Amino acid sequence: MARRPGRDTPGNRERWLISYADFITLLFAFFTTLYAISVVDAVKAQKLVHSIRESFGEGVLEFGRPSLLDAEPGSVVQLGEDGRALVTKGGAAALAHAASRIDKLSLPKGMGEGITVRQTERGLVITLVDALFFETGGTRLPDAGRQAIQQIASVLRDLPNHIRVEGHTDNRPIAGGSLSTNWHLSAVRAVEVVIGLEGGGISRHQLSASGFGDQRPLVSNRTEEGQRLNRRVDIVVLRAQAPPGAQ
């Protein structure tokens, strides 16, 4: 006997879940990307963009050049109105470039020998030897010293980083004069250098001064050479961006 034709098998009514799941996944990626752009944390943004690109392929999240992928840890990324990353500055490469420019400055005669530049975990440290920038036990910058500091400022003033000036002394007590302790001497010298940097065009809100006395020696104070090295003022260009200035 001929078999009766069976009824048509009904279609899979749950297939819409596949499209819905894809749509939700794309929405999640989109809003996660928007959040990362708004926070502008270079390290986290790099990880996020790399992760999304690995998932969805190259060509995703292209913001132009420079982009979030080009940002260095500790850098400052400025975004335009269209969301493109416009400027990256203040990171390790910017500090290294500043160090190179300072090494090439045409400083007043003899002043170049009293300046050393080095990169540390904190940032760029520019050390001024006190013997060339201050008289023994004194706090007044000579004209040549002030000119040298203003030339340094001309290199640093375009950076957004916070700049902390730190005064240091050796462990010998102060003999006479208007200042009674090494705390006073180190702090006043740091303030003098801050004033010089401000005169060179660095914004006031980027600057701060600290006096450490003899509590942060570079080397032992047991020799005259060690004491000479410990008497210094450090201009520290921190990796962190300066807080907003007063209105």
N, C-alpha and C positions, 0 to 999 in steps of 0.2 A: 504493500500500500504506500502511496506517496505520503511523505511526511508533510504535516501542515507547517507552513512557514511560521517561524517564531516571531515574537514581537521584537521591534528594534531595541537594541541595548541602549538605555539612556546615557547621555554624556556625563562626564565627571563634573559634578556641580561645584567642586572645591578648587578648581584650577585658578579661580580669582585670587586665592591666597598667595600663589606664587608671585603674581604681579604686585600684590599689596605688600608682600615682604620686601621685594626689590625696592619699591617706592619708599618704604620706611627706612631701609638701609641708606638710600641716597640722601634722604632728609637728615638722618643722623650725621652722615659725613659732612653735609653742607653746614649744619648749625655748629658742629664741633669745630669746623674750620673758621667760621665767623667768630667763635669765642676765642680761638687761638690768636686771630688777628687783632682782636680788641685788647687782649692782655699784652701783646707784644713782648713776650718773654722769648728771647732768641733761641735759647737752648731747647725749651719745650716745643717751640714752633718748628724747629728743625726736625725733632723726633716725630712730631705729628705729620708734617708734610712728607717725610720719607716713608712713614708707615702707610699713608694714604696712597702715595705714588706706587708703592710695592703692590698694593691691593688693586688699584684701578689702572695702573700703567702710566708711562711717561706722558707728559703733556697736560697732566692734571695739576691745578694750583700754580699756574705760571703767573707771577705777579709783575714780571718785568725785571729789569736789571737796574740797581741791585735788588735782589729778592730776599725773602726771609731765609732762604737757604744759604745766602752769602753772608748773613750776619754772624759775627763772632760772639762767643760767650762774653758777657759783660758789656756788649756794645749797645748803642742807642739807635733804634730804628725809627725814623719818622715816616708816617704814612700820609700820602696825599688824599684828596677828597675821593678819588676813584679807587682807593684801597691799595694802590701800588706803593711798594717800598721805595722811598726816594733817596734817603741818605742814611748811611751807616757810619757812625763816628764814635770815638771814645773807647774802642776796643783795643785789643793787644796790638794790632797792626798800626793803629793810629798813634799809640804811645811809642812804638818802636820808631815810627817815622819822626815823631817829635824829638826823640833822643838823638837821632841822626842829624836833624837840623840844628840842635843845640851844640853838638860836637863841631859843627861847621861854622858857628857864629864868629864874626870878627869882633872879638871883645876888646875892651881897652887894654893897653899894654900890661902884661903880667897877670891879668885877671883870669885868663884861660887856665893857668896852672892851678888856680884855687877852686876849680869846678870839676866835679866828677859826676858821671851819669851812669845809673845802673837800673835794671829792671828787677823787681822783686815780686813776691806774691801779692803784696799790697798794691803795687802799681809802679810808676816811674819815680825814682828817687834821685833828685838833683842835690848834691852835697856842696855846700859853700864852706870852704876852710876859713875859720874865723880870723886867722892871722892876716889875710889879704882883704877881708871885708870889714873888720873892726879892729880898733886899737885894743891893746891889752886891758881887759876889764871895762872897755867902753861899749857904748851902744849906738853910737852915731855912725851911719854909713858914709864913707867918703864919696865924693862925686863919681869916681871911677866905678866904685862898687854899685852905686845906685844905677848908673848907666848899664852895667852888666846885667843887673836884675831886670831892668826894663826891657833889655834885648831878649832875655829868657821869656819874659811875659809876652813878647810879640809872637813867640812860637806857640805858647800855651793858650792864648786868649780865645782861640776858635774852638777849643775842646769844651765839651759840656761837663767834664769831670769835676768833682770836688777837689780842691787843692788845700792841703793842710801843711802849714809851715811849722816845723818843730825845732826848737832851740835846745842845744846840748852844751854842757861844759865838762871839764875834767873834775877831779875830786879835791882839788886844792881850794881851801876856803878863800873868800874874797877879803882882800886887805885894803880897808879904807874905801873911799868913794861914796857915792850916794846910794848904792845898792848894797844891801846887807847880806844877801845869800845868793848862791848859785841859781836858786829858783827864780829870783828876781831877774838876774842877768840873762838867763836863757829865755825867759818869757818876753822880756823887753826887746831882745834881739829878734825874736820871731815876729813880733809886731812890726818892727822896723822893716823887715823883709816883706811882710804882707802889704805895708803901705807902698813899698817900691813896686810890687807886682800890680797893685791897683793903679798906680800911676802909669804902668805900662799897658793898661787897657783891659785887665781882667776884671770881670764883674765882681762887685763886693760880695754878693751872696754866695759865690763859689769859694770864698777864702775863709780860713780859720787859722788861729795861732795857738800853739801849745808850748809850754816850757817844761822840760824834763830834768833840768839840772844835770847832775852826774849819774842819774839812775838808768840811762840807756847807753852805756859805753859800747863802742865798736870793738875795742880791744882793751887789754889790761891797762890800768893807769900806773903801773909800777915803773914805767920808763918815761923819759921825757918825750920820746917819739910817740908812745901810746897816748900820752896826755894831749899832744898836739893833734893827733887824729880824732880824738874824742871831742875836742872843742870845734863845734861845727853848727851849721844851720842846715836842716834838710827841707827841701821843697818836695813834698810828696804828692804826686798827681795820682789820686786814688782811682781805682777801676770803677767805682760807683759814680753815678751822675749826681751833680749837685742838686740840693733841694730847691724848689722855686723861691725866687727872691721876694722880698717884702714889696707890697703894692703901695 
